[in-house]
């Protein structure tokens, strides 16, 4: 049973997720096997093939000119480029595959009156998700805590998730970057191939040891897609541009509803977005160093379907052997 942390940590624990995805390539026969049952080890019904290659996994969403998801595409319709060079796709999946999701919820003082609606939105998200998804909640204010999922590291029970959001009252300041880093760390315990974080906050950051640039680098090492819901009525510390950049660089989307009542529908939309994605994987060339950012571009060509739009992460860093030490202050550059 994993240890659930109750305080914001002072030094970063290793992001083993990046090592799992990038240091040991894992190719699953997804199309020939059903998704794992909830609570399983994540390999039931699969035939995993392990090799000492590296595998970069890309969640890819394809839409038409009207913004509608385009289904039915095949491997032959995709082209993947790393730093402008074409890559051979080693993993392709076109179904609704389970996801490990962290819900990062602001519990600072300004959120006190909004938490009931946020809890309802979290429940709506869980109800709209793949039944085999595994989820957890990270509550944050001055401190950061991963809330126990009824004694487990993960759950897909809407009521348990809603209770985890309601467990902590709104108080204190906003350690947003530390909370995102903690969510990235907890995701390493998940069994699903795809990983995502969903941030719900009405403010910027005024209490973290991490800087924005450090958190972005960690996200790009861990290959996690980040979504954000920036609530109306934000405080003077608000920085919506940070949420926009963090989501854009990781292949997600930032939403800014005009009122708290709108977040339930947005939560359902994020759940739908996660279910309507293709999964591609490729083995990168091994010439770049770990501190070299590798740009990724995915093209789709399917005659007769018109102009198609592609959304995925902008690139990634290979996992570092040395880890950044959290520092106080902000760096949104």
C-alpha positions in Angstrom: 0.0 0.0 0.0 1.5 3.4 -1.0 2.1 5.9 1.7 -0.2 8.9 1.4 1.6 12.2 2.1 -0.1 14.9 4.1 2.4 17.7 3.8 4.1 19.5 0.9 7.5 17.8 0.4 10.8 19.8 0.4 12.7 17.7 -2.1 11.4 16.0 -5.2 10.9 12.3 -5.3 12.0 10.6 -8.5 9.4 10.6 -11.3 9.6 6.9 -12.1 6.8 7.2 -14.6 9.2 8.8 -17.1 11.6 6.0 -16.5 8.9 3.4 -17.1 7.8 5.0 -20.3 11.1 6.1 -21.7 13.7 3.7 -20.3 11.8 0.5 -20.8 9.7 0.3 -23.9 6.4 -1.5 -23.4 4.3 -2.5 -26.4 0.9 -3.9 -25.5 -1.4 -5.8 -27.7 -4.3 -3.5 -26.9 -6.4 -4.2 -30.0 -6.5 -7.9 -29.3 -7.3 -7.7 -25.6 -9.9 -6.2 -23.4 -9.1 -3.4 -20.9 -8.0 -4.5 -17.4 -10.6 -4.9 -14.7 -10.8 -2.2 -12.1 -8.4 -2.9 -9.3 -6.2 -5.2 -11.4 -2.5 -4.9 -11.8 -3.0 -3.4 -15.2 -1.8 -6.4 -17.2 -4.7 -8.8 -16.9 -5.8 -9.9 -20.4 -2.8 -8.4 -22.1 0.3 -9.8 -23.7 3.0 -7.3 -22.7 6.3 -7.4 -24.7 9.3 -5.8 -22.9 12.4 -4.7 -24.7 15.3 -2.5 -23.7 14.3 0.2 -26.2 12.7 3.5 -25.4 9.0 4.2 -26.1 7.4 7.7 -26.3 3.6 7.5 -25.8 1.5 10.2 -27.4 -2.2 10.7 -26.7 -3.5 12.3 -30.0 -6.9 13.9 -30.6 -8.1 14.4 -34.2 -11.0 16.7 -35.0 -12.7 18.0 -38.2 -13.4 21.6 -39.2 -16.4 21.7 -36.8 -14.4 20.5 -33.8 -15.9 17.0 -33.8 -13.8 13.9 -33.0 -12.8 11.9 -36.1 -13.0 8.2 -35.5 -12.0 5.3 -37.7 -8.5 6.4 -38.6 -5.8 3.8 -39.0 -2.1 3.6 -38.4 -1.5 4.5 -42.1 -3.2 7.9 -41.6 -0.6 9.2 -39.1 2.8 10.5 -39.5 5.0 11.3 -36.4 8.0 13.6 -36.5 10.6 14.3 -33.8 12.7 17.4 -34.4 11.5 17.3 -38.0 12.5 13.8 -38.7 9.9 11.1 -39.4 9.5 8.3 -36.9 8.3 4.8 -37.2 5.1 4.2 -35.1 5.6 1.2 -32.8 2.3 1.5 -30.9 -1.1 2.3 -32.2 -4.4 2.2 -30.4 -7.7 3.7 -31.6 -10.1 2.6 -28.8 -11.4 4.1 -25.6 -8.5 3.0 -23.3 -8.4 3.6 -19.6 -6.5 6.5 -18.0 -4.9 7.3 -14.7 -6.2 10.7 -13.7 -5.2 13.1 -10.9 -7.7 15.8 -9.9 -5.7 18.7 -8.5 -8.2 20.9 -6.5 -7.5 24.3 -5.0 -8.5 24.6 -1.3 -7.2 28.1 -0.7 -9.2 30.6 1.3 -10.8 32.1 -1.9 -12.2 28.7 -2.8 -14.2 28.1 0.4 -17.6 28.9 -1.0 -17.0 27.0 -4.3 -16.0 23.6 -3.1 -19.5 22.0 -3.0 -19.9 22.8 -6.7 -16.3 21.5 -7.4 -17.1 18.3 -5.6 -20.2 17.8 -7.7 -18.2 18.5 -10.9 -15.6 15.9 -9.8 -18.4 13.4 -9.4 -19.8 14.3 -12.8 -16.3 13.7 -14.3 -16.1 10.3 -12.8 -19.5 9.3 -14.0 -18.6 10.3 -17.6 -15.3 8.5 -17.6 -14.2 5.1 -18.7 -15.3 2.7 -16.0 -11.8 1.3 -15.8 -10.1 4.7 -15.2 -8.3 5.0 -11.9 -8.4 8.4 -10.2 -7.2 10.3 -7.1 -7.5 13.8 -5.6 -4.8 16.2 -4.7 -6.0 18.9 -2.3 -3.8 22.0 -1.9 -3.6 25.4 -0.1 -0.5 26.2 1.9 0.0 22.4 2.1 -0.5 19.6 -0.4 -2.1 16.3 0.3 -3.2 13.3 -1.7 -6.5 12.2 -0.2 -7.0 8.5 0.5 -9.4 6.8 -1.9 -11.1 4.8 0.9 -7.8 3.3 1.8 -6.5 2.8 -1.8 -4.2 4.8 -4.0 -6.9 5.1 -6.7 -10.7 4.8 -7.2 -13.3 5.3 -9.8 -16.2 5.8 -7.3 -17.8 9.3 -7.9 -18.9 9.5 -4.3 -15.5 8.7 -2.8 -13.9 11.3 -5.1 -16.4 14.0 -4.2 -15.8 13.3 -0.5 -12.1 13.6 -1.0 -12.7 17.1 -2.4 -15.0 18.0 0.5 -12.6 16.6 3.1 -10.4 19.8 3.3 -11.9 23.2 4.0 -10.9 26.3 2.1 -8.1 28.2 3.9 -4.6 29.7 3.4 -2.7 30.4 0.3 -2.2 28.7 -3.1 0.7 26.2 -3.6 -0.4 25.3 -7.1 3.0 24.3 -8.6 3.8 22.1 -5.6 0.4 20.4 -6.0 1.0 19.7 -9.7 4.4 18.2 -8.9 2.8 16.0 -6.2 0.2 14.9 -8.7 2.9 13.9 -11.2 4.6 11.9 -8.5 1.4 10.0 -7.5 0.6 9.2 -11.2 3.7 6.9 -11.2 1.8 4.5 -9.0 -0.9 4.1 -11.7 -1.4 1.0 -13.9 -2.8 2.7 -17.1 -0.7 3.6 -20.1 -2.1 7.1 -20.4 -1.9 9.6 -17.6 -3.6 13.0 -17.1 -3.9 15.8 -14.5 -6.9 18.1 -14.2 -6.3 21.3 -12.3 -9.3 23.2 -10.7 -8.3 26.6 -9.3 -9.4 30.2 -9.1 -6.0 31.7 -8.4 -2.3 31.8 -9.3 0.5 30.6 -7.1 1.8 32.4 -4.0 3.1 29.6 -1.7 5.1 27.0 -3.8 8.7 26.0 -3.5 8.6 24.9 -7.2 8.8 27.4 -10.0 6.6 27.2 -13.1 9.5 26.3 -15.3 10.5 23.4 -13.1 6.9 22.0 -13.0 6.6 22.3 -16.8 9.9 20.4 -17.3 8.7 17.7 -14.9 5.5 17.4 -16.9 7.3 17.1 -20.1 9.5 14.4 -18.7 6.5 12.4 -17.4 4.5 12.5 -20.6 1.3 13.6 -18.7 -1.5 15.5 -20.4 -2.7 18.4 -18.3 -6.1 20.1 -18.3 -7.1 23.1 -16.3 -10.4 24.8 -15.2 -9.7 28.4 -14.1 -12.7 29.6 -12.2 -14.3 33.0 -12.3 -13.8 35.5 -9.5 -10.1 34.8 -9.3 -7.8 36.6 -6.8 -5.2 39.2 -7.6 -2.6 36.4 -7.8 -4.4 34.8 -10.7 -2.4 34.0 -13.8 -4.6 32.4 -16.4 -1.7 32.5 -18.9 0.2 30.0 -16.8 -2.7 27.5 -17.1 -2.9 28.1 -20.8 0.7 27.4 -21.4 0.9 24.4 -19.1 -2.0 22.7 -20.8 -0.9 23.6 -24.4 2.6 22.3 -24.0 1.3 18.9 -22.6 -1.5 18.4 -25.2 -4.4 19.4 -22.9 -6.8 22.4 -22.8 -7.5 25.2 -20.3 -11.1 26.2 -19.7 -12.3 29.5 -18.1 -16.1 29.3 -17.3 -17.9 32.5 -16.6 -19.5 31.0 -13.4 -19.0 28.1 -11.0 -22.1 26.5 -12.4 -20.4 25.8 -15.7 -17.7 23.5 -14.3 -19.9 20.3 -14.2 -20.4 20.4 -18.0 -16.7 21.2 -18.5 -15.8 18.2 -16.4 -17.9 16.0 -18.6 -16.3 17.5 -21.7 -12.8 16.7 -20.4 -13.9 13.1 -19.7 -15.2 12.9 -23.2 -12.0 14.4 -24.6 -9.9 11.7 -22.8 -12.1 9.0 -24.2 -11.9 10.2 -27.8 -8.1 10.0 -28.4 -5.7 7.8 -30.4 -2.6 6.5 -28.7 0.6 6.4 -30.7 4.1 5.3 -29.6 7.5 5.5 -31.2 11.1 4.7 -30.3 13.2 7.9 -30.5 16.7 8.2 -31.8 19.2 8.0 -28.9 21.5 10.9 -29.9 20.1 13.7 -27.8 21.1 14.4 -24.2 18.6 14.3 -21.3 18.4 18.1 -21.2 17.6 18.4 -24.9 13.9 19.2 -25.6 12.6 17.1 -28.5 9.8 18.7 -30.5 7.0 16.5 -31.7 4.6 17.0 -34.6 1.9 14.6 -35.6 0.2 14.9 -39.1 -2.9 13.2 -40.2 -3.9 12.6 -43.8 -7.1 10.8 -44.7 -8.6 11.5 -48.2 -12.2 12.4 -48.3 -12.4 13.7 -44.7 -11.5 17.3 -45.3 -9.0 19.3 -43.3 -8.3 17.6 -40.0 -6.8 19.2 -36.9 -4.4 17.4 -34.5 -3.8 18.0 -30.8 -1.0 16.4 -28.9 2.0 17.5 -26.7 4.5 19.8 -28.2 7.5 17.7 -27.2 9.3 16.1 -24.3 12.4 15.9 -22.3 14.1 12.6 -21.6 14.1 11.8 -17.8 17.0 13.4 -16.0 19.2 11.4 -13.6 19.6 14.5 -11.4 16.4 16.2 -10.1 15.7 19.8 -9.6 15.4 21.0 -6.0 12.2 23.0 -5.3 12.7 26.7 -4.8 10.5 29.4 -3.4 9.2 32.1 -5.7 7.6 32.1 -9.1 9.0 31.8 -12.6 6.3 32.0 -15.3 8.8 32.4 -18.0 
